[in-house]
Structures are given as C-alpha cells and as structure tokens.
C-alpha cells in the first residue's frame, strides 16, 4: 500500500466504523446505545485519527501529483467523516 492509496483504504474503514455507530444508535443522542460508552469513544477516536491521516496524505498527494477528482472527493469525504467522528466523541464524552 502506498501513501496515495491510503485515503481510499481509510474511507472504506471509516464508512464501516460509521456504519457500526449508526446501526447501534450512537449517532442519535435521544436513543439508548447498544454499545458500551468506552467502545463508542474508541471507535470514534480511531475513526477520527484514520480520517485525519487520510486527509493529510490525500492533500499531500494532490499537491505533489496534481488535482485528481477521485482523490479530491475521497479526501473531502474523509474530512467530513473526521468532523462527524469528532462530534460523536465529544457528544458521548462524560460531562461533554
């Protein structure tokens, strides 16, 4: 796997993790979670870190190799998922 391929792998992994959070009700504050709190926090933190690294590497690749629409869209979606993972983590943090 090269640095240029990492955003694609990160997008697939992040969509899987977000699917887990959506399916278990962690994204809706009005429902009860089917996952323990620590599990939700670990998933959201790991998803955030993976997405931030993907945005960084995707941005570097776009700057070095020129603009490619597929890589730009993947990088943008990873950025949006990173924000969502961060908001889910903050929402579930005790006292937050």
C-alpha positions, 0 to 999 in steps of 0.5 A: 500500500502506498501513501496515495492509496491510503485515503481510499483504504481509510474511507472504506474503514471509516464508512464501516466504523460509521456504519457500526455507530449508526446501526447501534444508535450512537449517532442519535443522542435521544436513543439508548446505545447498544454499545458500551460508552468506552467502545463508542469513544474508541471507535470514534477516536480511531475513526477520527485519527484514520480520517485525519491521516487520510486527509493529510496524505490525500492533500499531500498527494494532490499537491505533489501529483496534481488535482485528481477528482477521485482523490479530491472527493475521497479526501473531502469525504474523509474530512467530513467523516473526521468532523462527524467522528469528532462530534460523536466523541465529544457528544458521548464524552462524560460531562461533554 
